[in-house]
Amino acid sequence: MNCPISGFTSYPTAQAAWNVIRLLTGKRALLTHKQPGTPGGFAYRCIYCHQWHITSQQKTDWPRRRLARMEPVIRERETQR
């Protein structure tokens, strides 16, 4: 699914976006693709569609990455309330 405003590919969770970044920038991907992407990447929540998008920047945002790992736990706690 693509964002209706930006046109970027959308991912339902931050973890899904980070998994795609890992697949696209892993050693195997860099060795097998004819035109590999730049190593690294960044996941962010879109203010328009409220889904997650990825960039090709090499910036590592550890607080957001931690949040991505904690998102399933946070959702579970919210559903228990």
Residue, then its C-alpha position, 0 to 999 in steps of 0.5 A: m500500500n502506498c501513502p496517498i499524499s507522499g506516494f511512499t510505500s507504507y508499512p503497518t508497523a515500525q518493526a515491519a519497516w525495520n525488517v525491510i530495511r534489514l533485508l534491503t541493506g544486509k550483506r546478502a542484498l548488497l552482494t546480490h543486487k545489481q544496484p544495491g541501495t545505500p547501507g543503512g536506512f531509517a523508519y519513520r511514522c508518516i503524519y498523513c497516513h499514520q503508517w511507517h515509511i523508510t528512507s535511504q539515509q544512514k542515520t540510526d535513530w536509536p530511540r525510534r528503533r527501541l520504540a519499534r521493538m516495544e510497539p507490540v508490547i505497548r499495543e498489548r497493554e493498550t488492549q488489556r485496558 
